Structure formats: structure tokens, C-alpha cells
């Protein structure tokens, strides 16, 4: 299967997908680790794909998203951003809203 | 030309920023994937420009990434971006 097709299937077949360096359990890059922490904090189920396991995947996701860096977060098939954008959105409460708007369960410490 | 100066020059030309700061953070990533002993691998950009007014975060990053595409395809391993329009605060 071509890498583009593989990526497309992953992105469209999972609610939340994080292309990252390392795994959610063992991030191997500080930027990937930051996004993992945010997603874990929100309690959103997600799939982590380790680009360090495949050069095809690493280069393929950059081309697929037209985005030059890792990590990259997809929600419901839509590219949301990299580490800076995810962190800014999280701090502004926008990431939580995006998840809710897309029907994904978010742990909300303010009301829990 | 140092990569830091090259990035500064390209962003200045592209966005006529009200303020711009390019920080070389390569030394913070010693031993980390993508780091080279020669440095010049990890940068953080603080930019305030009217070009970003009305643009989404994704659009702003894409504008900057496109401007620095050659650097990102080459030795620059990481580029942290703080982009704002004048009056938005932060940046």
C-alpha cells in the first residue's frame, strides 16, 4: 500500500491521530511529548503513530499535510496543527472546544 | 551567513514585521535527535506582523514555513513559532 493511502486510512479511520516521534508511552522528542501530555490531560482517546519507525511515514506525513515538522495532530480527519498550535489552542480552551464540537469526550476538570 | 541571520532576513523581507526575534535554541537540544555538533538546528521565532491579521494559526504557520521551506528541508530541524498581528498581545 502506498504511504499516502496508509496515512489517509489512519487519519480517516481514527477520531484522533497523533503523528509523533516515539510513542505516547515513550515520546522521543520534547515537542511530541508536549502534545502527548495535553491529550492525556484532556483524556481524549487517540492513536499515536511513531514516525521514527519508518522514513516513508516520516516523509509521507510531511507531504500529506504540507507541513514540515513533527508532531502533527489530526482530529476527525482534519489537520489541527503542530506542537505550538496545539499548545496555544489548549491554553486558550480552543482545543477542548474543537474536540467537543466534533463529538469527542473531553475531561473537563472545571466541571468534573 | 549564519542560519539565524538568514531566517531573520527572509522573514523581514516576507512580512515586514513590527517586531521579530529569532532565537537559536540548538544548545538546548544537545544529544537530542536532529542536533548537530555544529548547532544551528533548533530555532524559536517571535514575530508580530500585520500580514497575520485575520489569518488562522494554521495559515500563519504555513506562511512562515513556506518562507523558510529551504531551511526546513535542510539543516533546520525544529522551528517553534509565535506569530501574532499587532495588538493581539503575545507574539
N, CA and C atoms of all chains as a GROMACS GRO file, in nm:
protein
  609
    1UNK      N    1   0.085  -0.121   0.000
    1UNK     CA    2   0.000   0.000   0.000
    1UNK      C    3   0.088   0.124   0.000
    2UNK      N    4   0.055   0.218  -0.081
    2UNK     CA    5   0.131   0.343  -0.084
    2UNK      C    6   0.117   0.414   0.050
    3UNK      N    7   0.221   0.486   0.088
    3UNK     CA    8   0.222   0.550   0.219
    3UNK      C    9   0.109   0.654   0.231
    4UNK      N   10   0.081   0.720   0.120
    4UNK     CA   11  -0.026   0.821   0.124
    4UNK      C   12  -0.161   0.757   0.158
    5UNK      N   13  -0.183   0.638   0.099
    5UNK     CA   14  -0.307   0.566   0.125
    5UNK      C   15  -0.313   0.519   0.270
    6UNK      N   16  -0.199   0.473   0.320
    6UNK     CA   17  -0.190   0.429   0.460
    6UNK      C   18  -0.224   0.545   0.553
    7UNK      N   19  -0.163   0.660   0.528
    7UNK     CA   20  -0.188   0.778   0.612
    7UNK      C   21  -0.335   0.819   0.604
    8UNK      N   22  -0.386   0.820   0.483
    8UNK     CA   23  -0.525   0.860   0.463
    8UNK      C   24  -0.620   0.768   0.542
    9UNK      N   25  -0.592   0.638   0.537
    9UNK     CA   26  -0.674   0.543   0.612
    9UNK      C   27  -0.667   0.569   0.762
   10UNK      N   28  -0.547   0.593   0.812
   10UNK     CA   29  -0.529   0.617   0.956
   10UNK      C   30  -0.603   0.743   0.999
   11UNK      N   31  -0.585   0.849   0.920
   11UNK     CA   32  -0.641   0.979   0.954
   11UNK      C   33  -0.794   0.976   0.950
   12UNK      N   34  -0.846   0.902   0.853
   12UNK     CA   35  -0.992   0.899   0.838
   12UNK      C   36  -1.057   0.788   0.919
   13UNK      N   37  -0.976   0.688   0.959
   13UNK     CA   38  -1.032   0.574   1.030
   13UNK      C   39  -1.024   0.586   1.182
   14UNK      N   40  -0.958   0.693   1.230
   14UNK     CA   41  -0.946   0.715   1.375
   14UNK      C   42  -0.988   0.857   1.410
   15UNK      N   43  -1.055   0.871   1.524
   15UNK     CA   44  -1.103   1.004   1.563
   15UNK      C   45  -0.988   1.101   1.585
   16UNK      N   46  -0.887   1.058   1.660
   16UNK     CA   47  -0.774   1.145   1.692
   16UNK      C   48  -0.645   1.068   1.664
   17UNK      N   49  -0.562   1.124   1.578
   17UNK     CA   50  -0.436   1.060   1.542
   17UNK      C   51  -0.323   1.159   1.562
   18UNK      N   52  -0.219   1.112   1.631
   18UNK     CA   53  -0.101   1.195   1.651
   18UNK      C   54   0.019   1.129   1.583
   19UNK      N   55   0.072   1.198   1.483
   19UNK     CA   56   0.198   1.155   1.421
   19UNK      C   57   0.309   1.216   1.505
   20UNK      N   58   0.393   1.130   1.560
   20UNK     CA   59   0.487   1.177   1.661
   20UNK      C   60   0.619   1.101   1.652
   21UNK      N   61   0.717   1.152   1.727
   21UNK     CA   62   0.844   1.081   1.740
   21UNK      C   63   0.840   1.005   1.872
   22UNK      N   64   0.849   0.873   1.861
   22UNK     CA   65   0.832   0.788   1.978
   22UNK      C   66   0.687   0.746   1.990
   23UNK      N   67   0.650   0.698   2.108
   23UNK     CA   68   0.515   0.651   2.132
   23UNK      C   69   0.454   0.733   2.245
   24UNK      N   70   0.321   0.728   2.260
   24UNK     CA   71   0.260   0.802   2.372
   24UNK      C   72   0.322   0.764   2.507
   25UNK      N   73   0.364   0.637   2.520
   25UNK     CA   74   0.426   0.594   2.645
   25UNK      C   75   0.569   0.645   2.656
   26UNK      N   76   0.640   0.650   2.541
   26UNK     CA   77   0.779   0.694   2.541
   26UNK      C   78   0.806   0.793   2.428
   27UNK      N   79   0.761   0.916   2.444
   27UNK     CA   80   0.792   1.016   2.341
   27UNK      C   81   0.944   1.035   2.332
   28UNK      N   82   0.993   1.049   2.210
   28UNK     CA   83   1.138   1.065   2.194
   28UNK      C   84   1.175   1.204   2.145
   29UNK      N   85   1.085   1.298   2.168
   29UNK     CA   86   1.111   1.436   2.128
   29UNK      C   87   1.024   1.524   2.220
   30UNK      N   88   1.081   1.633   2.265
   30UNK     CA   89   1.009   1.719   2.359
   30UNK      C   90   0.880   1.775   2.302
   31UNK      N   91   0.882   1.805   2.172
   31UNK     CA   92   0.763   1.864   2.111
   31UNK      C   93   0.651   1.760   2.104
   32UNK      N   94   0.685   1.638   2.064
   32UNK     CA   95   0.585   1.531   2.064
   32UNK      C   96   0.535   1.506   2.206
   33UNK      N   97   0.627   1.509   2.302
   33UNK     CA   98   0.591   1.484   2.440
   33UNK      C   99   0.491   1.586   2.494
   34UNK      N  100   0.507   1.711   2.451
   34UNK     CA  101   0.413   1.815   2.498
   34UNK      C  102   0.271   1.786   2.451
   35UNK      N  103   0.257   1.743   2.325
   35UNK     CA  104   0.123   1.716   2.273
   35UNK      C  105   0.063   1.593   2.342
   36UNK      N  106   0.146   1.492   2.367
   36UNK     CA  107   0.100   1.374   2.442
   36UNK      C  108   0.045   1.416   2.578
   37UNK      N  109   0.118   1.502   2.646
   37UNK     CA  110   0.075   1.548   2.779
   37UNK      C  111  -0.061   1.618   2.772
   38UNK      N  112  -0.079   1.699   2.670
   38UNK     CA  113  -0.205   1.773   2.656
   38UNK      C  114  -0.320   1.676   2.628
   39UNK      N  115  -0.298   1.582   2.535
   39UNK     CA  116  -0.404   1.486   2.502
   39UNK      C  117  -0.436   1.398   2.622
   40UNK      N  118  -0.334   1.358   2.695
   40UNK     CA  119  -0.357   1.276   2.814
   40UNK      C  120  -0.434   1.356   2.919
   41UNK      N  121  -0.400   1.482   2.932
   41UNK     CA  122  -0.469   1.568   3.028
   41UNK      C  123  -0.617   1.579   2.993
   42UNK      N  124  -0.644   1.592   2.864
   42UNK     CA  125  -0.783   1.605   2.820
   42UNK      C  126  -0.856   1.472   2.829
   43UNK      N  127  -0.780   1.363   2.838
   43UNK     CA  128  -0.844   1.232   2.848
   43UNK      C  129  -0.907   1.187   2.718
   44UNK      N  130  -0.859   1.241   2.607
   44UNK     CA  131  -0.912   1.203   2.476
   44UNK      C  132  -0.841   1.079   2.426
   45UNK      N  133  -0.918   0.975   2.389
   45UNK     CA  134  -0.852   0.857   2.331
   45UNK      C  135  -0.789   0.897   2.197
   46UNK      N  136  -0.665   0.852   2.172
   46UNK     CA  137  -0.601   0.885   2.045
   46UNK      C  138  -0.506   0.774   2.006
   47UNK      N  139  -0.473   0.776   1.878
   47UNK     CA  140  -0.377   0.679   1.827
   47UNK      C  141  -0.247   0.752   1.797
   48UNK      N  142  -0.137   0.701   1.850
   48UNK     CA  143  -0.007   0.759   1.822
   48UNK      C  144   0.065   0.677   1.716
   49UNK      N  145   0.116   0.745   1.614
   49UNK     CA  146   0.194   0.676   1.511
   49UNK      C  147   0.338   0.727   1.516
   50UNK      N  148   0.431   0.634   1.532
   50UNK     CA  149   0.571   0.670   1.552
   50UNK      C  150   0.642   0.685   1.418
   51UNK      N  151   0.675   0.809   1.381
   51UNK     CA  152   0.739   0.831   1.250
   51UNK      C  153   0.886   0.785   1.251
   52UNK      N  154   0.940   0.762   1.369
   52UNK     CA  155   1.080   0.718   1.374
   52UNK      C  156   1.094   0.572   1.329
   53UNK      N  157   0.978   0.502   1.321
   53UNK     CA  158   0.983   0.362   1.278
   53UNK      C  159   0.986   0.349   1.127
   54UNK      N  160   0.962   0.457   1.057
   54UNK     CA  161   0.952   0.448   0.911
   54UNK      C  162   0.985   0.581   0.846
   55UNK      N  163   1.089   0.581   0.765
   55UNK     CA  164   1.121   0.703   0.690
   55UNK      C  165   1.009   0.738   0.593
   56UNK      N  166   0.946   0.634   0.539
   56UNK     CA  167   0.834   0.656   0.448
   56UNK      C  168   0.724   0.735   0.516
   57UNK      N  169   0.694   0.693   0.640
   57UNK     CA  170   0.587   0.759   0.715
   57UNK      C  171   0.629   0.901   0.752
   58UNK      N  172   0.756   0.914   0.793
   58UNK     CA  173   0.807   1.044   0.836
   58UNK      C  174   0.800   1.147   0.723
   59UNK      N  175   0.844   1.107   0.605
   59UNK     CA  176   0.840   1.199   0.492
   59UNK      C  177   0.699   1.207   0.436
   60UNK      N  178   0.628   1.093   0.441
   60UNK     CA  179   0.493   1.088   0.383
   60UNK      C  180   0.396   1.181   0.452
   61UNK      N  181   0.405   1.189   0.586
   61UNK     CA  182   0.308   1.273   0.658
   61UNK      C  183   0.339   1.421   0.634
   62UNK      N  184   0.467   1.453   0.615
   62UNK     CA  185   0.501   1.592   0.584
   62UNK      C  186   0.440   1.634   0.451
   63UNK      N  187   0.448   1.544   0.354
   63UNK     CA  188   0.392   1.575   0.223
   63UNK      C  189   0.239   1.577   0.229
   64UNK      N  190   0.182   1.480   0.301
   64UNK     CA  191   0.036   1.468   0.310
   64UNK      C  192  -0.026   1.594   0.369
   65UNK      N  193   0.038   1.647   0.474
   65UNK     CA  194  -0.017   1.765   0.542
   65UNK      C  195   0.036   1.895   0.485
   66UNK      N  196   0.138   1.884   0.400
   66UNK     CA  197   0.209   2.004   0.356
   66UNK      C  198   0.256   2.082   0.479
   67UNK      N  199   0.320   2.010   0.568
   67UNK     CA  200   0.363   2.065   0.696
   67UNK      C  201   0.500   2.005   0.727
   68UNK      N  202   0.601   2.087   0.755
   68UNK     CA  203   0.738   2.035   0.753
   68UNK      C  204   0.787   1.971   0.881
   69UNK      N  205   0.708   1.976   0.987
   69UNK     CA  206   0.761   1.929   1.115
   69UNK      C  207   0.668   1.827   1.181
   70UNK      N  208   0.723   1.755   1.278
   70UNK     CA  209   0.653   1.658   1.360
   70UNK      C  210   0.658   1.714   1.503
   71UNK      N  211   0.556   1.700   1.583
   71UNK     CA  212   0.433   1.623   1.569
   71UNK      C  213   0.327   1.692   1.483
   72UNK      N  214   0.227   1.610   1.445
   72UNK     CA  215   0.111   1.661   1.373
   72UNK      C  216  -0.013   1.592   1.428
   73UNK      N  217  -0.114   1.673   1.457
   73UNK     CA  218  -0.237   1.618   1.516
   73UNK      C  219  -0.354   1.629   1.418
   74UNK      N  220  -0.422   1.516   1.402
   74UNK     CA  221  -0.544   1.513   1.321
   74UNK      C  222  -0.663   1.480   1.411
   75UNK      N  223  -0.771   1.552   1.392
   75UNK     CA  224  -0.895   1.522   1.463
   75UNK      C  225  -1.006   1.506   1.360
   76UNK      N  226  -1.068   1.388   1.361
   76UNK     CA  227  -1.176   1.357   1.267
   76UNK      C  228  -1.136   1.388   1.123
   77UNK      N  229  -1.015   1.348   1.088
   77UNK     CA  230  -0.970   1.363   0.950
   77UNK      C  231  -0.916   1.500   0.916
   78UNK      N  232  -0.918   1.591   1.012
   78UNK     CA  233  -0.877   1.728   0.982
   78UNK      C  234  -0.746   1.762   1.054
   79UNK      N  235  -0.653   1.821   0.980
   79UNK     CA  236  -0.526   1.860   1.039
   79UNK      C  237  -0.547   1.980   1.132
   80UNK      N  238  -0.506   1.964   1.257
   80UNK     CA  239  -0.526   2.072   1.355
   80UNK      C  240  -0.399   2.154   1.371
   81UNK      N  241  -0.283   2.089   1.374
   81UNK     CA  242  -0.161   2.166   1.386
   81UNK      C  243  -0.047   2.087   1.447
   82UNK      N  244   0.063   2.160   1.469
   82UNK     CA  245   0.180   2.104   1.534
   82UNK      C  246   0.184   2.146   1.679
   83UNK      N  247   0.298   2.128   1.740
   83UNK     CA  248   0.311   2.148   1.885
   83UNK      C  249   0.270   2.289   1.930
   84UNK      N  250   0.323   2.392   1.865
   84UNK     CA  251   0.293   2.530   1.908
   84UNK      C  252   0.144   2.559   1.902
   85UNK      N  253   0.083   2.519   1.789
   85UNK     CA  254  -0.060   2.548   1.769
   85UNK      C  255  -0.144   2.471   1.871
   86UNK      N  256  -0.111   2.345   1.892
   86UNK     CA  257  -0.187   2.264   1.988
   86UNK      C  258  -0.177   2.327   2.128
   87UNK      N  259  -0.056   2.368   2.166
   87UNK     CA  260  -0.038   2.425   2.299
   87UNK      C  261  -0.115   2.557   2.314
   88UNK      N  262  -0.105   2.643   2.211
   88UNK     CA  263  -0.178   2.770   2.216
   88UNK      C  264  -0.328   2.748   2.222
   89UNK      N  265  -0.376   2.652   2.143
   89UNK     CA  266  -0.520   2.624   2.142
   89UNK      C  267  -0.564   2.568   2.277
   90UNK      N  268  -0.483   2.481   2.332
   90UNK     CA  269  -0.515   2.422   2.463
   90UNK      C  270  -0.521   2.531   2.569
   91UNK      N  271  -0.422   2.620   2.569
   91UNK     CA  272  -0.418   2.725   2.671
   91UNK      C  273  -0.535   2.821   2.658
   92UNK      N  274  -0.584   2.837   2.534
   92UNK     CA  275  -0.696   2.928   2.511
   92UNK      C  276  -0.831   2.857   2.526
   93UNK      N  277  -0.827   2.724   2.553
   93UNK     CA  278  -0.952   2.648   2.566
   93UNK      C  279  -1.012   2.609   2.432
   94UNK      N  280  -0.940   2.641   2.323
   94UNK     CA  281  -0.995   2.614   2.190
   94UNK      C  282  -0.986   2.467   2.151
   95UNK      N  283  -0.881   2.401   2.197
   95UNK     CA  284  -0.864   2.260   2.162
   95UNK      C  285  -0.978   2.178   2.223
   96UNK      N  286  -1.011   2.210   2.348
   96UNK     CA  287  -1.120   2.141   2.415
   96UNK      C  288  -1.250   2.161   2.335
   97UNK      N  289  -1.268   2.283   2.285
   97UNK     CA  290  -1.389   2.316   2.210
   97UNK      C  291  -1.395   2.241   2.078
   98UNK      N  292  -1.279   2.234   2.011
   98UNK     CA  293  -1.273   2.159   1.885
   98UNK      C  294  -1.314   2.014   1.908
   99UNK      N  295  -1.261   1.955   2.014
   99UNK     CA  296  -1.294   1.815   2.044
   99UNK      C  297  -1.443   1.800   2.072
  100UNK      N  298  -1.496   1.890   2.153
  100UNK     CA  299  -1.639   1.882   2.188
  100UNK      C  300  -1.725   1.901   2.064
  101UNK      N  301  -1.686   2.000   1.982
  101UNK     CA  302  -1.763   2.027   1.860
  101UNK      C  303  -1.768   1.906   1.769
  102UNK      N  304  -1.662   1.825   1.774
  102UNK     CA  305  -1.655   1.708   1.688
  102UNK      C  306  -1.709   1.583   1.759
  103UNK      N  307  -1.768   1.606   1.875
  103UNK     CA  308  -1.835   1.496   1.944
  103UNK      C  309  -1.742   1.403   2.020
  104UNK      N  310  -1.623   1.452   2.054
  104UNK     CA  311  -1.528   1.368   2.128
  104UNK      C  312  -1.531   1.402   2.276
  105UNK      N  313  -1.526   1.298   2.359
  105UNK     CA  314  -1.535   1.321   2.503
  105UNK      C  315  -1.407   1.386   2.557
  106UNK      N  316  -1.424   1.495   2.628
  106UNK     CA  317  -1.310   1.564   2.689
  106UNK      C  318  -1.333   1.573   2.838
  107UNK      N  319  -1.230   1.538   2.911
  107UNK     CA  320  -1.238   1.552   3.057
  107UNK      C  321  -1.226   1.701   3.088
  108UNK      N  322  -1.319   1.752   3.160
  108UNK     CA  323  -1.317   1.896   3.191
  108UNK      C  324  -1.302   1.913   3.342
  109UNK      N  325  -1.179   1.940   3.387
  109UNK     CA  326  -1.154   1.949   3.531
  109UNK      C  327  -1.239   2.056   3.598
  110UNK      N  328  -1.281   2.158   3.523
  110UNK     CA  329  -1.356   2.268   3.582
  110UNK      C  330  -1.494   2.222   3.627
  111UNK      N  331  -1.549   2.121   3.558
  111UNK     CA  332  -1.684   2.080   3.591
  111UNK      C  333  -1.689   1.938   3.647
  112UNK      N  334  -1.574   1.870   3.644
  112UNK     CA  335  -1.572   1.731   3.689
  112UNK      C  336  -1.594   1.722   3.839
  113UNK      N  337   2.658   3.315   0.563
  113UNK     CA  338   2.568   3.382   0.659
  113UNK      C  339   2.517   3.280   0.762
  114UNK      N  340   2.510   3.321   0.887
  114UNK     CA  341   2.455   3.232   0.988
  114UNK      C  342   2.308   3.205   0.959
  115UNK      N  343   2.264   3.084   0.990
  115UNK     CA  344   2.125   3.049   0.964
  115UNK      C  345   2.030   3.145   1.035
  116UNK      N  346   2.066   3.183   1.155
  116UNK     CA  347   1.982   3.274   1.232
  116UNK      C  348   1.960   3.406   1.157
  117UNK      N  349   2.068   3.456   1.097
  117UNK     CA  350   2.058   3.582   1.022
  117UNK      C  351   1.979   3.563   0.893
  118UNK      N  352   1.997   3.445   0.833
  118UNK     CA  353   1.924   3.415   0.710
  118UNK      C  354   1.773   3.410   0.738
  119UNK      N  355   1.736   3.343   0.847
  119UNK     CA  356   1.595   3.335   0.885
  119UNK      C  357   1.540   3.475   0.911
  120UNK      N  358   1.617   3.554   0.984
  120UNK     CA  359   1.574   3.691   1.015
  120UNK      C  360   1.553   3.771   0.887
  121UNK      N  361   1.647   3.758   0.795
  121UNK     CA  362   1.639   3.834   0.671
  121UNK      C  363   1.518   3.792   0.588
  122UNK      N  364   1.497   3.663   0.577
  122UNK     CA  365   1.385   3.615   0.495
  122UNK      C  366   1.250   3.655   0.553
  123UNK      N  367   1.237   3.645   0.685
  123UNK     CA  368   1.110   3.680   0.749
  123UNK      C  369   1.087   3.831   0.740
  124UNK      N  370   1.193   3.908   0.754
  124UNK     CA  371   1.181   4.054   0.744
  124UNK      C  372   1.133   4.093   0.605
  125UNK      N  373   1.191   4.030   0.505
  125UNK     CA  374   1.155   4.060   0.367
  125UNK      C  375   1.011   4.020   0.338
  126UNK      N  376   0.971   3.905   0.389
  126UNK     CA  377   0.839   3.850   0.356
  126UNK      C  378   0.726   3.920   0.431
  127UNK      N  379   0.750   3.959   0.557
  127UNK     CA  380   0.637   4.003   0.641
  127UNK      C  381   0.650   4.145   0.696
  128UNK      N  382   0.759   4.214   0.665
  128UNK     CA  383   0.779   4.350   0.717
  128UNK      C  384   0.732   4.359   0.862
  129UNK      N  385   0.787   4.277   0.950
  129UNK     CA  386   0.732   4.265   1.086
  129UNK      C  387   0.750   4.391   1.171
  130UNK      N  388   0.652   4.410   1.258
  130UNK     CA  389   0.662   4.518   1.356
  130UNK      C  390   0.768   4.482   1.460
  131UNK      N  391   0.774   4.355   1.493
  131UNK     CA  392   0.882   4.306   1.577
  131UNK      C  393   0.916   4.164   1.537
  132UNK      N  394   1.042   4.129   1.553
  132UNK     CA  395   1.088   3.996   1.514
  132UNK      C  396   1.207   3.958   1.599
  133UNK      N  397   1.198   3.838   1.654
  133UNK     CA  398   1.312   3.787   1.731
  133UNK      C  399   1.332   3.641   1.692
  134UNK      N  400   1.450   3.610   1.650
  134UNK     CA  401   1.484   3.472   1.614
  134UNK      C  402   1.587   3.423   1.715
  135UNK      N  403   1.550   3.318   1.787
  135UNK     CA  404   1.638   3.267   1.892
  135UNK      C  405   1.692   3.130   1.852
  136UNK      N  406   1.821   3.115   1.859
  136UNK     CA  407   1.884   2.985   1.832
  136UNK      C  408   1.885   2.905   1.962
  137UNK      N  409   1.804   2.799   1.964
  137UNK     CA  410   1.793   2.717   2.086
  137UNK      C  411   1.864   2.584   2.069
  138UNK      N  412   1.950   2.578   1.970
  138UNK     CA  413   2.015   2.449   1.940
  138UNK      C  414   2.087   2.391   2.061
  139UNK      N  415   2.145   2.479   2.141
  139UNK     CA  416   2.223   2.431   2.256
  139UNK      C  417   2.135   2.359   2.359
  140UNK      N  418   2.003   2.387   2.354
  140UNK     CA  419   1.912   2.322   2.449
  140UNK      C  420   1.884   2.177   2.410
  141UNK      N  421   1.925   2.142   2.289
  141UNK     CA  422   1.887   2.011   2.236
  141UNK      C  423   2.008   1.922   2.214
  142UNK      N  424   2.116   1.950   2.282
  142UNK     CA  425   2.236   1.870   2.269
  142UNK      C  426   2.206   1.723   2.298
  143UNK      N  427   2.247   1.637   2.205
  143UNK     CA  428   2.226   1.494   2.226
  143UNK      C  429   2.091   1.445   2.180
  144UNK      N  430   2.002   1.538   2.150
  144UNK     CA  431   1.868   1.503   2.107
  144UNK      C  432   1.868   1.478   1.956
  145UNK      N  433   1.775   1.394   1.910
  145UNK     CA  434   1.767   1.365   1.766
  145UNK      C  435   1.762   1.494   1.686
  146UNK      N  436   1.837   1.499   1.581
  146UNK     CA  437   1.834   1.616   1.494
  146UNK      C  438   1.939   1.719   1.529
  147UNK      N  439   1.996   1.707   1.648
  147UNK     CA  440   2.100   1.802   1.686
  147UNK      C  441   2.231   1.769   1.616
  148UNK      N  442   2.301   1.871   1.575
  148UNK     CA  443   2.434   1.850   1.519
  148UNK      C  444   2.535   1.926   1.605
  149UNK      N  445   2.655   1.873   1.614
  149UNK     CA  446   2.756   1.940   1.697
  149UNK      C  447   2.779   2.085   1.653
  150UNK      N  448   2.760   2.110   1.524
  150UNK     CA  449   2.781   2.245   1.472
  150UNK      C  450   2.667   2.340   1.511
  151UNK      N  451   2.559   2.286   1.568
  151UNK     CA  452   2.448   2.371   1.609
  151UNK      C  453   2.363   2.413   1.490
  152UNK      N  454   2.291   2.526   1.507
  152UNK     CA  455   2.206   2.582   1.401
  152UNK      C  456   2.099   2.483   1.356
  153UNK      N  457   2.034   2.418   1.452
  153UNK     CA  458   1.932   2.318   1.418
  153UNK      C  459   1.794   2.352   1.474
  154UNK      N  460   1.790   2.420   1.590
  154UNK     CA  461   1.663   2.446   1.658
  154UNK      C  462   1.644   2.597   1.677
  155UNK      N  463   1.532   2.648   1.627
  155UNK     CA  464   1.506   2.791   1.637
  155UNK      C  465   1.368   2.819   1.693
  156UNK      N  466   1.355   2.935   1.754
  156UNK     CA  467   1.226   2.983   1.801
  156UNK      C  468   1.206   3.123   1.745
  157UNK      N  469   1.092   3.146   1.684
  157UNK     CA  470   1.065   3.273   1.618
  157UNK      C  471   0.949   3.344   1.686
  158UNK      N  472   0.973   3.469   1.724
  158UNK     CA  473   0.866   3.555   1.776
  158UNK      C  474   0.845   3.663   1.671
  159UNK      N  475   0.728   3.666   1.612
  159UNK     CA  476   0.707   3.763   1.505
  159UNK      C  477   0.570   3.829   1.518
  160UNK      N  478   0.569   3.961   1.504
  160UNK     CA  479   0.444   4.037   1.504
  160UNK      C  480   0.438   4.111   1.371
  161UNK      N  481   0.336   4.082   1.292
  161UNK     CA  482   0.326   4.144   1.161
  161UNK      C  483   0.181   4.162   1.123
  162UNK      N  484   0.156   4.271   1.052
  162UNK     CA  485   0.020   4.298   1.004
  162UNK      C  486  -0.024   4.191   0.902
  163UNK      N  487   0.074   4.123   0.842
  163UNK     CA  488   0.041   4.018   0.744
  163UNK      C  489  -0.044   3.908   0.806
  164UNK      N  490  -0.038   3.895   0.939
  164UNK     CA  491  -0.107   3.784   1.003
  164UNK      C  492  -0.250   3.820   1.046
  165UNK      N  493  -0.287   3.946   1.028
  165UNK     CA  494  -0.420   3.988   1.072
  165UNK      C  495  -0.528   3.910   0.996
  166UNK      N  496  -0.621   3.855   1.071
  166UNK     CA  497  -0.732   3.782   1.009
  166UNK      C  498  -0.696   3.641   0.965
  167UNK      N  499  -0.571   3.601   0.989
  167UNK     CA  500  -0.528   3.466   0.949
  167UNK      C  501  -0.538   3.370   1.068
  168UNK      N  502  -0.572   3.245   1.038
  168UNK     CA  503  -0.577   3.143   1.142
  168UNK      C  504  -0.435   3.106   1.184
  169UNK      N  505  -0.425   3.035   1.295
  169UNK     CA  506  -0.294   2.988   1.339
  169UNK      C  507  -0.227   2.903   1.231
  170UNK      N  508  -0.308   2.812   1.174
  170UNK     CA  509  -0.252   2.726   1.070
  170UNK      C  510  -0.199   2.807   0.954
  171UNK      N  511  -0.277   2.906   0.911
  171UNK     CA  512  -0.234   2.989   0.797
  171UNK      C  513  -0.104   3.062   0.830
  172UNK      N  514  -0.094   3.116   0.949
  172UNK     CA  515   0.028   3.190   0.988
  172UNK      C  516   0.149   3.100   0.984
  173UNK      N  517   0.133   2.981   1.040
  173UNK     CA  518   0.246   2.888   1.040
  173UNK      C  519   0.282   2.845   0.898
  174UNK      N  520   0.178   2.823   0.817
  174UNK     CA  521   0.205   2.782   0.680
  174UNK      C  522   0.278   2.894   0.604
  175UNK      N  523   0.242   3.018   0.628
  175UNK     CA  524   0.309   3.131   0.562
  175UNK      C  525   0.458   3.133   0.599
  176UNK      N  526   0.484   3.112   0.727
  176UNK     CA  527   0.623   3.116   0.774
  176UNK      C  528   0.700   2.993   0.724
  177UNK      N  529   0.636   2.877   0.733
  177UNK     CA  530   0.701   2.755   0.685
  177UNK      C  531   0.737   2.766   0.537
  178UNK      N  532   0.646   2.826   0.460
  178UNK     CA  533   0.671   2.840   0.316
  178UNK      C  534   0.790   2.933   0.292
  179UNK      N  535   0.797   3.038   0.370
  179UNK     CA  536   0.906   3.134   0.354
  179UNK      C  537   1.041   3.068   0.386
  180UNK      N  538   1.038   2.976   0.480
  180UNK     CA  539   1.163   2.912   0.524
  180UNK      C  540   1.173   2.767   0.476
  181UNK      N  541   1.104   2.736   0.366
  181UNK     CA  542   1.098   2.596   0.322
  181UNK      C  543   1.237   2.539   0.295
  182UNK      N  544   1.324   2.620   0.238
  182UNK     CA  545   1.456   2.568   0.205
  182UNK      C  546   1.534   2.534   0.333
  183UNK      N  547   1.522   2.619   0.432
  183UNK     CA  548   1.593   2.595   0.558
  183UNK      C  549   1.536   2.472   0.629
  184UNK      N  550   1.403   2.459   0.625
  184UNK     CA  551   1.340   2.346   0.693
  184UNK      C  552   1.371   2.214   0.623
  185UNK      N  553   1.390   2.219   0.492
  185UNK     CA  554   1.425   2.097   0.419
  185UNK      C  555   1.573   2.065   0.439
  186UNK      N  556   1.649   2.164   0.480
  186UNK     CA  557   1.792   2.145   0.500
  186UNK      C  558   1.825   2.119   0.645
  187UNK      N  559   1.907   2.204   0.702
  187UNK     CA  560   1.962   2.174   0.834
  187UNK      C  561   1.873   2.209   0.951
  188UNK      N  562   1.771   2.294   0.929
  188UNK     CA  563   1.689   2.336   1.042
  188UNK      C  564   1.593   2.223   1.079
  189UNK      N  565   1.610   2.173   1.199
  189UNK     CA  566   1.537   2.054   1.243
  189UNK      C  567   1.406   2.092   1.312
  190UNK      N  568   1.405   2.204   1.382
  190UNK     CA  569   1.284   2.243   1.455
  190UNK      C  570   1.268   2.394   1.451
  191UNK      N  571   1.144   2.436   1.433
  191UNK     CA  572   1.113   2.578   1.428
  191UNK      C  573   0.988   2.602   1.512
  192UNK      N  574   1.006   2.659   1.629
  192UNK     CA  575   0.892   2.694   1.712
  192UNK      C  576   0.846   2.834   1.672
  193UNK      N  577   0.715   2.851   1.656
  193UNK     CA  578   0.664   2.976   1.601
  193UNK      C  579   0.564   3.042   1.695
  194UNK      N  580   0.587   3.170   1.722
  194UNK     CA  581   0.490   3.251   1.793
  194UNK      C  582   0.456   3.367   1.701
  195UNK      N  583   0.344   3.358   1.634
  195UNK     CA  584   0.308   3.460   1.534
  195UNK      C  585   0.184   3.535   1.578
  196UNK      N  586   0.191   3.667   1.574
  196UNK     CA  587   0.076   3.749   1.613
  196UNK      C  588   0.064   3.867   1.519
  197UNK      N  589  -0.055   3.924   1.514
  197UNK     CA  590  -0.075   4.051   1.446
  197UNK      C  591  -0.063   4.161   1.551
  198UNK      N  592  -0.028   4.282   1.510
  198UNK     CA  593  -0.013   4.391   1.608
  198UNK      C  594  -0.139   4.406   1.692
  199UNK      N  595  -0.121   4.423   1.822
  199UNK     CA  596  -0.234   4.445   1.911
  199UNK      C  597  -0.292   4.318   1.969
  200UNK      N  598  -0.245   4.204   1.924
  200UNK     CA  599  -0.300   4.079   1.974
  200UNK      C  600  -0.237   4.036   2.106
  201UNK      N  601  -0.125   4.099   2.138
  201UNK     CA  602  -0.052   4.055   2.256
  201UNK      C  603   0.022   3.928   2.225
  202UNK      N  604   0.100   3.883   2.315
  202UNK     CA  605   0.178   3.762   2.290
  202UNK      C  606   0.278   3.788   2.181
  203UNK      N  607   0.285   3.698   2.084
  203UNK     CA  608   0.383   3.712   1.975
  203UNK      C  609   0.510   3.658   2.027
   0.00000   0.00000   0.00000
